[in-house]
Amino acid sequence: MNSFFIKSITRSVSYLSALPLPKSVAFVVLFLFAKLFNMNIEEAEKPIRDYRSVDEWFTRGLKSKCRPIAKAESILSSPADGTILNYGHIKNNSLIQAKRIDYSLNSLIPSDLSHHFKNGFFATIYLSPKDCHRVFSPVDGRIIGYLHVPGSIFPVREPYLSTVKGLFTRNERLVTFIKNKKGLLALVQVAAFNVGNMSVTYDAGICLNDASKGIQEKRYNEPLFILKGDWLATFHLGSTVILLCSSEMTLKPLRENGAIRYGEEWFRFL
């Protein structure tokens, strides 16, 4: 699929999804969306009739009782709702995209911080349209900086995962770096087809819509403290989150591939 064509469609979808609708129209449209994608209306923090656009509904928050956070310090919780695709050790500079397809750590994170994750650990979650589109901190820690890498917006589902080499390194991505007492983590948000925008809660100055600026990286002089389960960022529709853990961390997986929800136990620090 042509990259220009994909970006044109995505920009159009993004624009249309953010348009406010008359209240009566919005209720019908969003109710049909919820039914089409099997969304759980009861989990939303507000009644569906109070949302005025498709984007507002897709980026909705959830009632806290629906997503209790695993608070134990020994637990790394899931940063997002979705489906676990892969997890494992980063062998030197290589991560698994799909069966028989790897990709490069340095290409995923073109930053001098990437060396922290060499021989570390990675895990990948795919967010479908039915999932909550917010991303949350999996640990207590401090945000030390971010990296924004402009790129394509190819679909990040099958059959593309199994056929497009280096897919995650070709698409636009936003990386949030979090320092925890156990080491350094990176949350990589990978944009995709029909994901026209990403946003963060911790820095109003991040501009993701101007690719002409090239790669943008920032380190905070005063790192921003964040608690496990705090809201970090949002996908405006859906895509993929890749969690990276530095090499000094030793983790035991508590969940196999399959569905997971944010805040749930995912890994145990050893």
Backbone hydrogen bonds in HBPLUS format (Angstrom, degrees):
<---DONOR---> <-ACCEPTOR-->    atom                        ^
c    i                          cat <-CA-CA->   ^        H-A-AA   ^      H-
h    n   atom  resd res      DA  || num        DHA   H-A  angle D-A-AA Bond
n    s   type  num  typ     dist DA aas  dist angle  dist       angle   num
A0006-ILE N   A0002-ASN O   2.95 MM   4  6.26 157.8  2.00 152.7 159.1     1
A0007-LYS N   A0003-SER O   2.94 MM   4  6.21 164.5  1.97 152.6 156.2     2
A0008-SER N   A0004-PHE O   2.95 MM   4  6.13 153.1  2.02 146.0 153.5     3
A0009-ILE N   A0005-PHE O   3.04 MM   4  6.29 163.4  2.07 152.1 155.8     4
A0010-THR N   A0006-ILE O   2.92 MM   4  6.11 163.1  1.95 151.7 157.1     5
A0011-ARG N   A0007-LYS O   2.89 MM   4  6.04 161.1  1.92 148.5 153.1     6
A0012-SER N   A0008-SER O   3.10 MM   4  6.29 156.9  2.16 144.1 150.3     7
A0013-VAL N   A0009-ILE O   2.86 MM   4  6.14 161.9  1.89 155.6 160.6     8
A0014-SER N   A0010-THR O   2.85 MM   4  6.00 162.1  1.88 151.4 156.7     9
A0015-TYR N   A0011-ARG O   2.96 MM   4  6.14 159.1  2.01 145.7 151.0    10
A0016-LEU N   A0012-SER O   2.94 MM   4  6.14 170.3  1.95 154.2 156.8    11
A0017-SER N   A0013-VAL O   2.85 MM   4  5.90 157.4  1.90 149.7 156.3    12
A0019-LEU N   A0016-LEU O   3.22 MM   3  5.37 155.4  2.28 103.6 110.9    13
A0055-ASP N   A0017-SER O   2.78 MM  38  5.07 163.2  1.81 136.4 131.2    14
A0021-LEU N   A0052-ARG O   2.80 MM  31  5.51 159.8  1.84 155.8 161.6    15
A0025-VAL N   A0022-PRO O   2.98 MM   3  5.28 115.0  2.41 106.6 122.8    16
A0026-ALA N   A0022-PRO O   2.75 MM   4  5.90 168.4  1.76 168.5 172.7    17
A0027-PHE N   A0023-LYS O   3.08 MM   4  6.25 159.9  2.12 148.2 152.3    18
A0028-VAL N   A0024-SER O   3.43 MM   4  6.65 162.7  2.46 140.5 144.0    19
A0029-VAL N   A0025-VAL O   2.93 MM   4  6.16 174.6  1.94 163.7 165.0    20
A0030-LEU N   A0026-ALA O   2.85 MM   4  5.86 170.6  1.86 155.4 158.6    21
A0031-PHE N   A0027-PHE O   2.93 MM   4  5.88 151.5  2.01 140.9 149.4    22
A0032-LEU N   A0028-VAL O   2.99 MM   4  6.17 157.5  2.04 148.3 154.1    23
A0033-PHE N   A0029-VAL O   2.94 MM   4  6.21 152.8  2.02 144.7 152.8    24
A0034-ALA N   A0030-LEU O   2.87 MM   4  6.04 160.8  1.90 147.3 152.2    25
A0035-LYS N   A0031-PHE O   3.01 MM   4  6.27 154.0  2.08 145.0 151.6    26
A0036-LEU N   A0032-LEU O   2.83 MM   4  5.98 159.9  1.87 149.2 155.4    27
A0037-PHE N   A0033-PHE O   3.00 MM   4  6.20 160.0  2.04 155.3 158.7    28
A0039-MET N   A0034-ALA O   2.81 MM   5  4.74 157.3  1.86 141.8 146.9    29
A0038-ASN N   A0035-LYS O   3.33 MM   3  4.97 158.8  2.38  95.2 101.2    30
A0043-GLU N   A0040-ASN O   3.29 MM   3  5.79 152.5  2.37 109.6 116.5    31
A0044-ALA N   A0041-ILE O   3.28 MM   3  5.74 150.7  2.37 110.9 118.1    32
A0063-LYS N   A0043-GLU O   2.88 MM  20  5.81 161.4  1.92 168.9 174.7    33
A0045-GLU N   A0061-GLY O   3.00 MM  16  5.62 156.0  2.06 138.0 133.7    34
A0050-ASP N   A0047-PRO O   2.94 MM   3  5.66 165.4  1.96 124.1 129.0    35
A0051-TYR N   A0048-ILE O   3.26 MM   3  5.72 171.6  2.27 116.2 118.6    36
A0057-TRP N   A0053-SER O   3.11 MM   4  6.39 150.7  2.20 144.0 151.4    37
A0058-PHE N   A0054-VAL O   2.86 MM   4  6.13 164.2  1.89 156.0 160.4    38
A0059-THR N   A0055-ASP O   2.99 MM   4  6.07 146.4  2.10 147.8 155.6    39
A0060-ARG N   A0057-TRP O   3.20 MM   3  5.11 160.1  2.24 110.4 110.3    40
A0066-CYS N   A0063-LYS O   2.92 MM   3  5.50 151.5  2.00 115.2 124.1    41
A0067-ARG N   A0064-SER O   3.14 MM   3  5.40 150.8  2.23 106.2 114.5    42
A0070-ALA N   A0263-GLY O   2.87 MM 193  5.79 153.2  1.94 149.9 153.1    43
A0075-ILE N   A0072-ALA O   3.05 MM   3  5.48 164.8  2.07 115.8 120.3    44
A0269-PHE N   A0074-SER O   2.71 MM 195  5.15 163.5  1.74 149.4 155.3    45
A0076-LEU N   A0267-PHE O   2.83 MM 191  5.09 171.3  1.83 147.3 149.9    46
A0266-TRP N   A0076-LEU O   3.12 MM 190  5.90 142.9  2.26 143.5 149.9    47
A0267-PHE N   A0076-LEU O   3.09 MM 191  5.09 163.3  2.11 146.4 150.5    48
A0077-SER N   A0138-PRO O   3.19 MM  61  4.67 156.2  2.25 134.9 132.0    49
A0078-SER N   A0264-GLU O   2.88 MM 186  5.51 150.7  1.96 150.3 159.9    50
A0263-GLY N   A0078-SER O   2.96 MM 185  5.22 165.9  1.98 139.8 140.2    51
A0136-PHE N   A0079-PRO O   2.78 MM  57  4.62 162.2  1.81 136.5 142.3    52
A0082-GLY N   A0260-ILE O   2.99 MM 178  5.64 146.5  2.10 166.3 157.5    53
A0260-ILE N   A0082-GLY O   2.92 MM 178  5.64 152.7  1.99 157.6 156.9    54
A0083-THR N   A0126-TYR O   2.89 MM  43  5.18 151.8  1.97 139.7 148.5    55
A0126-TYR N   A0083-THR O   2.90 MM  43  5.18 164.5  1.92 144.4 146.0    56
A0084-ILE N   A0258-GLY O   2.73 MM 174  5.05 169.2  1.74 145.0 141.6    57
A0085-LEU N   A0124-THR O   2.86 MM  39  5.52 163.8  1.89 147.8 153.3    58
A0124-THR N   A0086-ASN O   2.84 MM  38  5.35 159.2  1.88 161.6 160.3    59
A0088-GLY N   A0122-PHE O   2.98 MM  34  5.65 153.8  2.05 155.5 156.3    60
A0122-PHE N   A0088-GLY O   2.89 MM  34  5.65 162.2  1.92 168.1 174.1    61
A0090-ILE N   A0120-GLY O   2.92 MM  30  5.21 165.2  1.94 121.8 126.0    62
A0093-ASN N   A0091-LYS O   2.80 MM   2  5.78 100.5  2.43 118.1 103.4    63
A0094-SER N   A0091-LYS O   3.09 MM   3  5.32 153.0  2.16 116.9 125.3    64
A0105-LEU N   A0093-ASN O   2.85 MM  12  5.13 163.1  1.88 135.5 139.3    65
A0095-LEU N   A0103-TYR O   2.92 MM   8  5.39 163.5  1.95 156.7 162.1    66
A0103-TYR N   A0095-LEU O   2.88 MM   8  5.39 144.9  2.00 144.4 152.9    67
A0097-GLN N   A0101-ILE O   2.89 MM   4  5.60 164.4  1.92 150.4 153.6    68
A0098-ALA N   A0101-ILE O   3.22 MM   3  5.15 164.8  2.24 138.7 142.1    69
A0101-ILE N   A0098-ALA O   2.89 MM   3  5.15 162.4  1.92 135.5 132.5    70
A0108-LEU N   A0104-SER O   3.01 MM   4  6.26 147.7  2.11 142.3 151.4    71
A0109-ILE N   A0105-LEU O   2.91 MM   4  6.16 163.6  1.94 157.9 161.5    72
A0111-SER N   A0109-ILE O   2.75 MM   2  5.50 130.8  1.99 112.6  96.6    73
A0114-SER N   A0111-SER O   3.09 MM   3  5.65 167.3  2.11 116.2 120.2    74
A0116-HIS N   A0113-LEU O   3.12 MM   3  5.87 157.1  2.18 120.6 126.2    75
A0117-PHE N   A0114-SER O   3.02 MM   3  5.66 152.7  2.09 117.8 124.9    76
A0118-LYS N   A0115-HIS O   3.35 MM   3  5.28 157.5  2.40  99.7 106.2    77
A0247-SER N   A0116-HIS O   3.10 MM 131  6.46 153.2  2.18 172.3 167.0    78
A0120-GLY N   A0117-PHE O   2.81 MM   3  4.74 147.2  1.92 132.3 125.5    79
A0121-PHE N   A0245-CYS O   3.02 MM 124  5.03 160.4  2.06 141.1 145.3    80
A0245-CYS N   A0121-PHE O   2.82 MM 124  5.03 158.8  1.87 149.6 151.5    81
A0123-ALA N   A0243-LEU O   2.93 MM 120  5.16 137.3  2.12 143.5 151.3    82
A0243-LEU N   A0123-ALA O   2.76 MM 120  5.16 163.7  1.78 162.1 165.0    83
A0125-ILE N   A0241-VAL O   2.84 MM 116  5.23 166.2  1.86 158.8 163.6    84
A0241-VAL N   A0125-ILE O   2.87 MM 116  5.23 161.3  1.90 153.9 160.2    85
A0127-LEU N   A0239-SER O   2.60 MM 112  5.12 171.3  1.60 170.8 170.4    86
A0131-ASP N   A0128-SER O   3.01 MM   3  5.55 155.7  2.07 120.3 127.4    87
A0235-PHE N   A0133-HIS O   2.83 MM 102  5.29 168.7  1.85 162.8 166.6    88
A0135-VAL N   A0233-ALA O   2.75 MM  98  5.04 162.1  1.78 145.8 144.5    89
A0232-LEU N   A0135-VAL O   2.77 MM  97  5.58 164.1  1.79 152.7 156.6    90
A0233-ALA N   A0135-VAL O   3.20 MM  98  5.04 160.4  2.24 132.0 136.0    91
A0137-SER N   A0230-ASP O   2.94 MM  93  5.56 156.6  2.00 152.6 158.9    92
A0229-GLY N   A0137-SER O   2.81 MM  92  5.17 169.4  1.82 144.1 147.5    93
A0141-GLY N   A0226-ILE O   2.92 MM  85  5.51 162.6  1.95 163.6 163.4    94
A0226-ILE N   A0141-GLY O   2.81 MM  85  5.51 161.5  1.84 159.7 156.6    95
A0142-ARG N   A0179-LYS O   2.93 MM  37  5.20 152.0  2.01 138.1 147.0    96
A0179-LYS N   A0142-ARG O   2.79 MM  37  5.20 166.3  1.81 152.5 150.9    97
A0143-ILE N   A0224-LEU O   2.74 MM  81  4.93 162.2  1.77 142.8 140.9    98
A0224-LEU N   A0143-ILE O   3.03 MM  81  4.93 151.1  2.12 137.4 137.1    99
A0144-ILE N   A0177-PHE O   2.98 MM  33  5.79 147.7  2.09 140.0 150.1   100
A0220-TYR N   A0144-ILE O   2.89 MM  76  5.45 162.4  1.92 133.5 139.2   101
A0177-PHE N   A0145-GLY O   3.01 MM  32  5.48 176.3  2.01 153.8 153.9   102
A0146-TYR N   A0218-LYS O   2.97 MM  72  5.54 145.1  2.10 146.2 157.2   103
A0218-LYS N   A0146-TYR O   3.01 MM  72  5.54 162.5  2.04 155.0 157.8   104
A0147-LEU N   A0175-VAL O   2.88 MM  28  4.95 146.8  1.99 139.8 146.9   105
A0175-VAL N   A0147-LEU O   2.73 MM  28  4.95 169.7  1.74 156.0 159.6   106
A0148-HIS N   A0216-GLN O   2.72 MM  68  5.10 165.3  1.74 157.7 162.6   107
A0216-GLN N   A0148-HIS O   2.96 MM  68  5.10 159.2  2.00 146.4 152.5   108
A0149-VAL N   A0173-ARG O   2.87 MM  24  5.33 172.9  1.87 162.8 165.3   109
A0173-ARG N   A0149-VAL O   2.99 MM  24  5.33 156.6  2.04 146.1 153.6   110
A0152-SER N   A0170-ARG O   2.85 MM  18  5.87 158.6  1.90 150.2 145.1   111
A0172-GLU N   A0152-SER O   2.81 MM  20  5.64 146.4  1.93 163.4 153.7   112
A0160-TYR N   A0157-ARG O   2.85 MM   3  5.73 119.3  2.23 137.8 140.6   113
A0161-LEU N   A0157-ARG O   3.24 MM   4  5.66 147.0  2.35 111.1 119.7   114
A0163-THR N   A0160-TYR O   3.11 MM   3  5.10 157.6  2.17 103.8 110.8   115
A0164-VAL N   A0160-TYR O   2.85 MM   4  5.39 169.4  1.86 154.4 153.8   116
A0169-THR N   A0166-GLY O   3.02 MM   3  5.27 133.9  2.24 105.0 118.2   117
A0170-ARG N   A0166-GLY O   3.09 MM   4  6.28 118.6  2.49 146.5 162.9   118
A0170-ARG N   A0167-LEU O   3.12 MM   3  5.22 151.1  2.20 102.5 111.4   119
A0171-ASN N   A0167-LEU O   3.24 MM   4  6.47 143.3  2.38 152.7 160.7   120
A0191-ALA N   A0172-GLU O   2.85 MM  19  5.33 162.1  1.88 148.1 153.5   121
A0174-LEU N   A0189-GLN O   2.91 MM  15  5.13 150.8  2.00 140.6 150.0   122
A0189-GLN N   A0174-LEU O   2.79 MM  15  5.13 176.3  1.79 154.5 154.0   123
A0176-THR N   A0187-LEU O   2.96 MM  11  5.20 159.4  2.01 139.8 145.3   124
A0187-LEU N   A0176-THR O   2.90 MM  11  5.20 161.6  1.94 147.8 153.3   125
A0178-ILE N   A0185-LEU O   2.89 MM   7  5.14 164.2  1.91 141.4 146.8   126
A0185-LEU N   A0178-ILE O   2.81 MM   7  5.14 162.1  1.85 154.6 160.6   127
A0180-ASN N   A0183-GLY O   2.77 MM   3  5.19 170.9  1.78 170.8 170.1   128
A0183-GLY N   A0180-ASN O   2.90 MM   3  5.19 144.8  2.03 108.9 119.5   129
A0246-SER N   A0184-LEU O   2.94 MM  62  5.35 146.3  2.06 165.2 171.4   130
A0186-ALA N   A0244-LEU O   2.94 MM  58  5.02 150.9  2.03 139.6 143.8   131
A0244-LEU N   A0186-ALA O   2.89 MM  58  5.02 159.0  1.94 151.6 156.2   132
A0188-VAL N   A0242-ILE O   2.84 MM  54  4.94 173.8  1.85 151.4 152.9   133
A0242-ILE N   A0188-VAL O   2.86 MM  54  4.94 159.8  1.90 141.6 148.4   134
A0190-VAL N   A0240-THR O   2.90 MM  50  5.26 176.1  1.90 159.0 160.3   135
A0195-VAL N   A0192-ALA O   2.79 MM   3  5.21 152.9  1.86 139.7 138.6   136
A0236-HIS N   A0197-ASN O   3.10 MM  39  5.49 159.9  2.14 160.0 154.6   137
A0199-SER N   A0234-THR O   3.03 MM  35  5.26 156.0  2.09 145.9 151.8   138
A0234-THR N   A0199-SER O   2.77 MM  35  5.26 152.6  1.85 153.0 153.8   139
A0201-THR N   A0232-LEU O   2.80 MM  31  5.41 159.9  1.84 147.7 145.0   140
A0206-ILE N   A0203-ASP O   3.47 MM   3  6.05 175.9  2.47 115.7 116.7   141
A0213-LYS N   A0210-ASP O   3.23 MM   3  6.07 169.5  2.24 120.8 123.8   142
A0214-GLY N   A0211-ALA O   2.97 MM   3  5.54 162.9  2.00 116.9 122.6   143
A0230-ASP N   A0227-LEU O   2.98 MM   3  5.51 159.3  2.02 139.1 138.6   144
A0249-MET N   A0246-SER O   3.10 MM   3  5.89 166.4  2.12 124.5 128.8   145
A0270-LEU N   A0250-THR O   2.87 MM  20  5.42 162.4  1.90 153.5 153.6   146
A0252-LYS N   A0268-ARG O   2.86 MM  16  5.08 151.6  1.94 141.2 150.7   147
A0268-ARG N   A0252-LYS O   2.89 MM  16  5.08 153.6  1.96 137.9 146.5   148
A0254-LEU N   A0266-TRP O   2.81 MM  12  5.28 168.1  1.83 150.3 146.2   149
A0264-GLU N   A0261-ARG O   3.16 MM   3  5.87 163.2  2.19 138.2 141.7   150
